Amino acid sequence: MRALKNFELVVYRLIARETEIDEFEQWVYSEKELEQVLTSDEYLDLISLSYKQPSSLYEAEKILKRYIDIGKYYEWSLRRILDKIVDRPKNVARYIEKCYDLYCDGYSFLDNLGLGYGLSVVVPPTDSIEENEQSKLIDSFYPEVAEEALKVIGWLESGKVVITGHDGGNQGIEYNDNRSSQDREHTGYKVASPTRKSWKFWQKNR
């Protein structure tokens, strides 16, 4: 993914609520590009916000959001999750689980990640799962889950999947699907149990 301009990255982090108010306020007052990007009224509104109030970030988002490609924001957010699955940090389970949440939100091209792996983190193969059991479950996903994540990254980079936005409702993600029929084929969804040596295979009903 191309390097983001500072303006885009700051707005992305604002939408994702990863920006501290003090940090954002300092950026507003020091970023010269803002006067060139915004109208004079918008710029005045932005620097006039009371940054002692948490609601100021929401008000700032309303002003700045129109100046970025919202589809690119969703791609940026998704790429961060996929990169985490590939890098496999200690808390990788939360990122694998997130793929199921995104699938339910309309990212249908995440079917293999969301249903094949994310769902089994949300609903483990056993009724109760201890921390060491979850670790074994996650271990059983690799390297296949990382390969699936890299496949989706490839679709985003090549333009086979182009996220265009969100309609604001349930299952509301909007995207252009330029994948081939072969790309769209399901892989065998695997749900691994750390207490059993066997695999349970299942397919999503269409």
N, C-alpha and C positions, 0 to 999 in steps of 0.2 A: 504494500500500500504506500502511495506517495507520501512524502513528508508533509505534514499539515502546517499551514501558515499559523502563526501565533494567534491571530484573531479567531480562526475556526476552532482551534484547540481550546481556547478559553471559553468559547460559547458552548462547545460540546461538554466540557466539564461543568459548566453552569447548568445545562439541561439535566445532566446526570447527577446533579447535586453533590459534586465532588469538590466544590470550591468553598473555602472559608470566606465569610463576609469581609473580614479585614483584608484578606488577600485580593479579593475581587475589587473592593473599593480602591485599593492602591493602584490596581491595573487601570481602572476607569480614569483616574486622574492623571496617569502617566502615559497612557497609550495615545500617541499622536495620530495614529491611523483612524481612530474613531471619528475625528472631525471630518475626515475625507469620506468615510463610508456612510455615516448617518446624515440625515437632514439636520439643519440647525435646531429645529424644534425637538427632534429626537435626542440630539446630543445634550441639549439643555435639560430635558426630562431626565436623562440618565445621570448626569452629574448632580442633579437636584434631589435625587432620591435620598431618603434617610436610611443610611446603611447601618444604623443601630437596630433597625427592625428586620427580623428574619424575612418578612414579606417582600423586602426590597429585592431579593434575588428573583422572586417570581415576577416582579414588575420589570426588572432588568431583562429577564428572559423574553418577555413579551415584546420588548423593543428590539432586541438583538436577533431573535430567532428567525425573523423574516429575511435576514441577510446571509443565511447559510442554507445549503441544500439539505433538507431534513432527511432525505434518503441516505445521504452520505453520513449523517449522524448515526442513523440506525446501523449502517454498515460498520462504522467505527466501533460502536458498542458491541456488535456481534463479533467482530474480529478480535477484540480484546478477550472475549470468552473463549473463542477457538484457540487463540494463542496460549491461553492458560492451560487448556486441555493438552496441547502439544508439549508445553514446558513441564507440566505435571508438578505444580507446587504441592505442599503438604495438604492444603485445603482444596485440592482439585475436585473433590466430590461435589462441592457447591456449584462449580462451573459445569460439570456434567449434568447435574440436576437442573440447572438453568436451561439447558437445551430442551428439556421436556416442557418447561414453562413457555419458552419461546415457540415451540411447536404448537402448543395450545393457543398461542396468540396469533397464529396464522403463518408462521414460518414453516410452511409445509415441506420445504426442501430439507428441513432438519429431521425428516422422519426417521432416518437410520440412527442418528445421534439421540434424538428425543425419545423415541420409542424403544430403540435397541439398548440404550444405556441409561439415559436420564430417568426413565420411568422406573427402572429397577433400583435406583437410588431413592426415589420418592416412595415406592412401594417395594421394599426389599423382598427377596425370595423367601425369607423366613419371617415369622410373626414378629419377633423381636431381634434386633441386631446390635451387638456390642461394638465398641470402637474398633477392637481388633478384627471383628468379623467384617465390618465395613471396609477396613483396610484390605482384607483378603479379597473382598468383592471388587474393589477398585483395581487391585493387582490383576485380577482375572480379565479386566477389560483391555489391558494393554498387551501388545501394541495396536490392536485393531481400532480402539476408540480414537487414538491419535491419528491414525491413517484416515479415518472418516472426517476428522476435523480438518486435516490438510486438504482433503478432497473438496470440502466446502470452501475453504480459503481459495483454492484454485478456481472455483466457479465465480467467486466474487472478483478475483483479479482479472479473469479473462472476459468478464461481462456476460457469462452464461446465466448468472443471477444478478439482477440489478434491482436493489431495493429503492423504491420511489417514495415511500412515506407510510403513514398510518391513518386510518380513518377515525381513530379515537374510540372505537368500540371493541368488543370482544372479537377475537380472531380477525383483527383489523389491519394487520400488516399488509402492505401492498408492494408487489414487486413484479418485474418482468422476468419470465422464465424462458430462457433461450437454450436450455439444456437439450441434448439429444435424448431420444427414447432410451438409449443405453444408460445415460447418466441418471435418468429418472427411475431406473429399476431398483427395487428393494434389494438390500443385502439381507441375509438371514438374520433376523433379530435374535440376539442372544441374551438370555437372562441367566446369569451365573449365580449359583448358590455357593457360598464359601463353606457350607457344611456338607456339600455333596460333590463328588467328582464329575458328575454328569452335567451336561448342558441342557437347558430347556429352550427349544427353538419355537418361535411363533411368528406369525405374519399379521400385519394390520389388515383387517377386512376392508375391502373397497366396495 
